[in-house]
């Protein structure tokens, strides 16, 4: 308690800096995953992706990011044995934030789309093992995360493959593909509005005390989907046949129909991502702030001040703007060649997978879902359409994320403990 009283202000400043650094990493890596398919398919430019993210990621984080958060994220560790020495938890949370931020910076610089969720989980585990004890880690949760390395890409990829095949059957492999694209386009836009509304209603608004029953959530999402479809139809109706482009590529005009639809997916995914994944960065920050404001008392739940959500939203946007382009290149151009139809299928598949996961409790990663979805649309053209070397590098980066975060966090924990001493 004495250490908290003596160094509380310093801990608070460190938590703010490290928390901002971590959310910057989320923007550079995780947000780039959400934007990568839209940029890679040519639907939007990198500059437009940054603007969309600035508005919708921030809105998602600020509006639906939550007003209450569990101090110990996702039940990974049990801090009950150190309630008498809260400074241990402060060191650990600071170490976890710094470790996760550094690993995300390294991964983003190399263009690796790693999971920010798994990064912060690995960091928390590393601190818990050395700071509290190996029994403080909920190993069952860790096992389910490891299993998700296989589950996430397969589910996302399968849905993306099925969507791509539906577009081929209903639109591309028909006698009048352009007319059928305009006919079926609003239905595909409806799916975007409907699915991403469900993401937000099921997961993003619980912390605003705005909870609907599953049936009401579906009804509201359906209404939103219809509204989005009507707007989409107006945009699609403005698309005209480009005969010159069709001479070079037979389906060029069809792809143009999907361009406005990709803008919808980019906006919607950015909002959903901001509302859900900002917690990876601000969860540990909120824990430190809560301990300091409660004079060292460790609580399981804490109020989440608006300024922390603001900080998280700002960090995410700046991260995407400064370093997100490298991960966007990996997702959008290096795994397989993306067109608007393929990018649309990959993005929508990722959204659907998140909805299913949120309702079934599957421990999935949005990053791995995005990668799997892009692989799925690539497989629709055959295994030769996928760069397996890039996939191999991505999988290796996933596997080393947990231990990398754990080792860095353990190292920083010992450093902080040495600097500030123990009671």
N, C-alpha and C positions, 0 to 999 in steps of 0.2 A: 504493500500500500504506500509505503514511504517513497518508493521509486516512482510510482505513478504521480504522486503529489509533486515530487521534485522535477521530474522530466516530462510532465503531462503536455506542456506546450510544444516541446521538441517532438514528442511522439505524434502529436496532432499534425504538425507541419510535415513530418516525414510521411504520415499516412496519406495526407492530401497529395503530396508530390508523387509518391509511389502509386497511389490509386489512379491519378491522372495518367501516369506512365503506362499502367496496365490497360486502361481503357483506350489509350493511344494505340497499344498493341492490338486490341480487339478491332479497332478501326482499320489498322494496316493489314490485318490478316482475315478475320472473320467476316467483316463487312465486305471486303474485297471478294469473298466467295459469293456473297449474295448478288453482287453487282457484276461479277465476272462473266456470267452467261449473257447478260444483256449487252455488255461491251464487246465481248468476243463475237457475238452474232451480228454486230454492226447496227443494232437497234438504237443504241445511244453511244455518245463519245465518252471518253474518260472524264472530260470536264462536266458533261451533263450528269454522269454518274455521281460525281462529287456533289453537285448541286442537289440532285434528288436525295442523296444520303444526308446531306446537311439539313434538309427539311424533314424528311420522313424518319430517318434514324433518330434524330433529335426529338421529333414529336413522339415517336414510340417510346423512347427512353423517359421523356419528361411526363407524358400524359399517362402511359400505361406501364411504366417501369416499376411501379409499386410504392406504397407509402409505409409498408412494414416489411422487414426482411429478417429472416433467421440469421442470428449472429454467426452461427457456425454453418457454413454453406452446405446444403444438400446432405446433411447427416453423415459426412465423411469421417469426422472425428468426434470423440466424446471428451469435453473439457472438464467434466465434473471433478476430477481428481486434483485440479489446479485452481480451484476457486479461491484458495487462500493466497495464491501467488499470481495475481492477474497479470503481472508484468510479463510472465512467461507467454501468456496468450498474445499480448501486445507484440512481443518480439516475433512470435510465430506468424502473426498476420502480416506484419511489416515485411518479414522475410519472404512470405508467400507472394505478396504483391510484387516485390522487387524481382524475385526469381521468375515469376510468370512474365513480367514485363520484359525482362532480358531475353528469355527464350523466345517470346513472340517477335521481338526485334530481330533476333538471329534468323528465325524461320522466315519472316517477311522479307528480309534482305536477300535470302536465297530463293524466294518465290515458293516456299513450301506452304501449302494450305493445311496448317495443323489446327487442332481443336483447342479453342481458348478454354472451354469447359474442362477438358482433360489436363490442360496446362496448370490451371489453378488447383485442380484436384490433386495432381501429382505434387505440387508445392505444399499443399496442406498436409498430405501424407508424410512428406519428408520432414516437415517440422514436427509433426505429432510423434513420429518414431523416436527422434532424438530429444525432443523437448518434454514429452509426456510419458511415452512408453509404447511399445509395439501393440499392446492390448487396447490402446486408445483408438486405434484405427478400425473402422467397420469394414473388414476385409470382404464381406459379402458384396458390398457396394462396389468395391474395386473390381471384383470378379465380373460383375454385370457390365462394368465399363469396358473391360477387356473383350467381353463377348460382343459388345456393340461395334467393335472394329469390323466385325464380319456382318452383323445385322444391318447396320446403317447403309452401307453402300449397296447391298443386295436389294433391300426394299426400295430405296430411291431409284436404283438402276432398273429394276423390274417395272416400276410404274412409268418411268420415262420411256422405256422400250415400248410398253403397251400404248402410251399416248402417241408416240411416233408412228407406230403401226396403224393406229386409228386415223391419223392424218393422211397417211398413205392410202388407206382404203377409201376414206370418205372424200378426199380432195385430190391428192397427187395422181393416183392411178385411175383417174376418170377421164371421160372424153372432154369435159369442160372444167378443168381444175380451177381456173380463176373465178368462174361463177360459183363453183362449189365452195371455194375459200370464203367468198363474201357471204354465202348462205350459212355456212357452219361457223364462221368467225365469231359472231355474237355469242354462240353457245360456249365456245372455248373461253371467251372473255368472261362470261357468267361464271365458269369454273374458277377463274382467278379470284373474282370478287367473293365468291361463296367460300372457297377454301381458306383464303387468308383472313376473312372475317371470322371463320371458326377458330383459326389460330389465336386471334386476339381475344375472342369471347371466352374460349376455353382456358387460356393461360394468362393473357396479358392484363385483364381487368379485375382479377380477383382482389388485388391489393387496393383497389379503389372502392371496395365494398359494393361493387357492381357485379353481382353474380346472378346469372340466369340459369334456369334449369336447362338440361341438355336439349329438350324439345324447343324451348323458347330461343335458345342459341341458334338452333337450326333454322327456325322461322326468321329471326332477325338477319341471319347470314344470307338466307334466300332472298329477302327483300333487298339487301345491299347488292347481292349478285345480279339481280334484275336491273337495278339502277345502273350499275357498272356496265352491264351488257347493252343497255340502251345508249349510254354514252359511247361505248365502243362501236356500236353499229353506225352512229353518226360519223365517227372517224373513219371506219372501214368503207362507208359509202363514198367517201371523197377520193379513195384510191382508184386510179384509172390504169387501164392496160398500158404497159410500156413495151410497144412492139419492137423497138430497137434492142432493148435489154433482153427481150425474150428470144431474139435471134442468137445471142451469145449464150444465154442460159435459159432453157425452155420454161423453167418455173420461176423466172425472175419476178414476174408480176404477182405470182402467188406469195412469194416471200415478202413482197411489199405490203401485202394485206396483213401479215403478222407483225410488221414493225410497230404500229400503234399498240398492238396487244402486248408486246414486250415492254413497252413503257409502263403499262398497268402492272405487270409482274414485278418490274424493278421497284416501283413506288411501294407496292403492297408488301413485298418481301423486306424492304428496308424498314418499314414501320413495324412489321412483326418481329424482325430481328432486334431492333432497338428496344422493343417492349420486353423482350425475354432475356437476351444475352447480356444486357448491360449489367445485370446482377453479378456476373463473373468478376467484374472489376470493382464494383462498389460494395459487394458483400463484406469482404474483409475490411475495407475502409470503414464501413458502418460499424463493424465490431469494435474497432479501435476507438472510434469516436464515442461509442456508447460506454465503453469501459472507463474512458477518461471523464466523461460527463457524469458518470455514476460513482465517481471517486473510487474506482477499482473494483466495483461489484460486477461480476459476470452474469449477464442475463441471457436467456435463450432467445428472446425476441427484443427487438429495439425499434423505436420509431426511426423512420428514414427522413432526415431533413431534406427539404426541396433542393438546397444548394448542392447536396451530394448527387442527386439526379442530374442537376445542371452540369456539374463537373464531369460526370460520366458521359453525358450526351456530347459535350464539347470535345472531350478526349477522343471519342469515337470518330467524330467528323474530321478532326485534325489528323488523326492517324490515317484515315483513308486518303485524305488530300495529299499527304506528304510521302507516303510509302506504299499505299495500297495497289499501285499500278503493277507491281511485280507479281503479286498473287493473282490479280485480275488476268494477267497474261497467261499464267499457268492454267487457270480454270477455263479461260475463254478461248485460248488459241493453241495451247501445247498438247492437251490430252487428245482432242479430236477437232476437226474443222467444224465450226458452228455457223449455222445460218439462222435467220429469225425463227423458222419453224422448229429447228432442233433446240435452239436456246429457250424457246417458249416451253417446249416439252420438259427440258431439264429443270427449269425454274419451277414450273407447276408441280412436277413430280416431287421436288424437294419440299414444297409447301404441303402437299398431301401427306408426305411421310411424317412431317412434324405434327400434323393434326392427329394422325393415327397414334403416334408415339405419345402425345400429350394425354390421350384418353386411355391408353393401355399401360402406361408407365414404363414403356421401353426406354432404356438408357441410351439415347441416340445423340449423335453430334451433328449439328447443322453443316459443319464443314464436310464431314464424311458423306453425308447425304448428298451434298452438292456435287462432290467428286463422283460418287456412284451414279448420280443422275446423268451427268455428262457422259460417263462411260456407257450408260444405257442407250442414249441416243446414238452414240458411236457404234455400238454393237448392232443397231438396227441396220447398219450398212455393212456389217461384217467385221470380224476381229481385226482385219488389216487396216481399218479406219482409225484404230486406237494406237497411240504411241505407248507401248508397254514399258519402255524405259522410263518415261515420265511417271507412269503409274507406280513402277517399282520404287522410285525415289520418294514418291508421296507416301507410300505404305511404310517405308523405313522411317520417315519423319513422324508418322503416327505412333509407331512402336516405341520410339525413343523419347516421345514427349513426356510421358508420365515419369520415367526415371530421371530425365533431364531436369524437370521441374522439382522433383524430390531432392536431388543432390544439391542443386543451387540453393533451395530453401533451407536445407540443413546447414549448409555452409554459412549463409547469411544469419541464420539463427544464432550460431555460435559467435559470430562477429558482434552482433548486437548485444548478446549476453555478456561478452567480454568488455564491450565499451561502457555499458550502463551498469554492469554489476547485478547481483541478485540480493534479495533481502535475507 
